[in-house]
Amino acid sequence: MKRIFRSNSKKEVLRILMAVFAALLIGFVITLFFSKDPIGAYVSFLTGPVTKLNRFGDWIQESITLALLGLAFTLVFKAEIFSLGAEGQMVVGALVSGVVALFVPLPSYFLIPLALIAGSLAGFLLGIIPGYLKAYLKANEIVSSLMLNTIAIKIYEYILTNFLKAPSGGYMASVYFPPEGTLSSFFPNIPFLANIRNIWVDQTTITTLIYVVVIAVFVVAYLMYRTPFGYELRMLGANIKFARYGGTDVKRATMLVTAVSGIFAGLAGAHLSMGVHARLLLNITAGLGFEGVVVALLARNNPLAVPITALAYGYMRAGADIMERSSDVSREMVVVIQAIIILLITAERMFPEVRRRVKTRRSKAAVKPTPKSRS
Amino acid sequence: MAFIEMCDIVKIYPNGVVANDEVNFSVERGEIHALVGENGAGKSTLMKLLYGMTPITSGEILLDGKPVQFNSSRDAISAGIGMVHQNFMLVPSFTVAQNIVLGHEPTKGSFLDAEEAVLATEELSKRYGLHVDATAVVESINVGMRQRVEILKTLYRGAQVLILDEPTAVLTPQETKELFLAVHKLVKGGKTVIFITHKLREVKEISDRVTVMRRGKVVDILPTSKATRRGLARMMVGREVFLNIDRPPIQRGDVALKVENLSYISEIGRLKLQNLDFNLYYGEILGVAGVEGNGQTELAEVLSGLCMATTGSAVIDGKNILNTTVRNVRLSGLSHIPEDRLTNGVAVKASIFENLIIDRYFKPDFLRGFSINYRKVFNQGKDLIKEYDIRTTDGSVSVGVLSGGNMQKVVIAREFSSNPKILIAAQPTRGIDVGSTEFVRRKLVQKRVDGSAVLLISADLSEVMSISDRIIVVYEGQITNIVKNTPELTEEEIGYYMLGLKQQDPEEMRANL
């Protein structure tokens, strides 16, 4: 597989690390101005997620969602399709898997897979739409996918408030899922480790979906680099006219790419409903759908790098939460740092151009005025 | 002392490519100096440096013995150097006169003096024998006149030296002749001309001296009278080349592709192809000649399935292939070398291996279970790289790093290795060097000898005439002539049909169908 995408990956990793480091540094300088205890705030930001087991659990659990979303975005971005529909697909995935988990009376080893499949299928079906609109009606996928997000969220809210809301609760949420419909702890139920397992189950909500993520990463990598579908996807991204000229049905391929991407967003939704919250509630995604963009961007659309970038980005988000709670620095500070990271990483591609311009300007400034002679 | 001297010029691009490596180049006042070399030899770079378009890494330019430094084209223009680019830079909606004075407008008060502009244009036009219609809108004039407008524009700005970058690439033989006459007149009027080309015949025809470049260096500077076409070609490529390719006598077979009443109206409603009828036979090369933009592009795209025809049919083996899908057309045995390889022919970001399978990755041969059999892809790729002499270290590098000629070889390797019954070759040697050109032409002739049908669409008339068995001439989307390519056929004769000045008798055309 190396031979297909031979890139100078070491340099790449180094560059990204430098971008992250630079952003953290800038963030720290800004923090200096706003915090009475900047070092304490930064320490809690940087080390927070690993200081307590429950914090560690929150970090991993969010990283699972982020990784699945990252995979979804990797697929579309690699094909140079800028569909941002993951948010809506995630909501629909949460809804459909949640409904299955709530209402289908089956033992958990049937129910869980069924609910997960239903959730991904929902993501797949919703994913078809922006691809179809782009391929056949030349609709801009950014616009259509954002619109679809709103539609999906409103449908979710409608169904939640009118059909699923728990009668007793004042809060806009469904009843908790039955144990058969809830993802269990990732920790295998081994008799002599029962004590340790209990600690983990008590303090964290890391679910079996972590194994699904591991498999999903390899499935996406396989799809992308080994299958005809992946070849088409990459050629769409490399040069869509070339793909068309070569005989690829680019319309069908475009549709399939956005749809397959939806599978993973749908799974992320299922993770939220069946794992994280064990019920459906209002604003279940908390805007997480768009954070997957950063994960894919950091991974340079390489699915194999997605788990790492998801963990890194998840760590930063978890650290931010903790810093907010334990210091006088607000969460917005972290949003600033995140934004700087994204800026640096996207800007990094422009560095050679910037360098060239600076150079020419300098050389221009250095030369003596030209003798003007018009004969 | 030479008029222009470029001493020890080194140009290294930011990506590390050494485009000019200690080049010494000089031009005498009042001469026509041809600058030849393969693509990527550094001749365009050298001229860009002289024209101030890109900064010199090291070295010096002397004008009349005085060192000069150009930081932009504006400096070069004010020093009397003008350049006519391959792609014309005119404002289509302006008149000829307006285009010519643009940037240095004569004014009356603070307004443009339109009359003065027209007068100046006509005066220049008359003085140098570059006929233009000063009041015509640029959109409405033909390519030859646009080029004359470009030349006049540089003259109006006071150019003493004119750099012409492959000026004949877009011209018919008649227009080329006119251009050459004008160039001679310019020189008589005291101007100096640098003429970039890779058509060696033109070098012989027009220049006084010639500089040959190869791989960023000057190989030789010699008076044209001492140069031979073969010698120049050898210097450019670094080995012996054979531009005239032997063709064994024709063994024409059955009709491979029968085109009837083919019309095509473009998306914006222009009639691009009008009721075309012709047959393409197995074992022949059918050349399509015509000034560019007369429907050749559309013909290739409609036949290969990239565009939908408005009327008509194109039949292979009893089946109409028009208005199906590209894949269907390809599976019927048609291959297509596209005219613009960077747009259609390759994906520069993808590897060579991947570029070689776009037409076949889905075939059972290349699959193993659900996946593409990449071992097979690599092996096939390696074989093709060897067979088609694609110069690269490895097939996994991206196509974007290859030179134009090698990129074209990737396209050729793919399109030939699918064993097509019919091959549409659109501008197969455009922008590639002499060595690769020879290779490509040889391969095309080989296909014909193997019994395939080849439709050769080329703006290079000498190419069409050198390897075609029959020739179709198109003008404004119509066929004006179908003729057997005999030694008696001249470029001038074809030129009349290319310009639409002559139209073949329908009976005669039908006989040659």
Interface residues (C-beta under 8 A of the other chain):
Chain A: R3 I4 R6 Y222 R226 T227 P228 Y231 R234 M235 G237 A238 N239 K241 F242 A243 R244 Y245 G246 G247 T248 D249 P352 R355 R356 K359 T360 S363 K364 V367 K368 T370 P371 K372 S373 R374 S375
Chain B: P14 P55 K66 V68 Q69 F70 N71 D75 S78 A79 G80 G158 Q160 S304 L306 T325 V326 R327 V329 R330 L331 H336 P338 T343 N344 G345 V346 A347 V348 K349 A350 S351 F353 E354 N355 I357 I358 D359 Y361 F362 L367 F370 S371 I372 Y374 F378 S396 V397
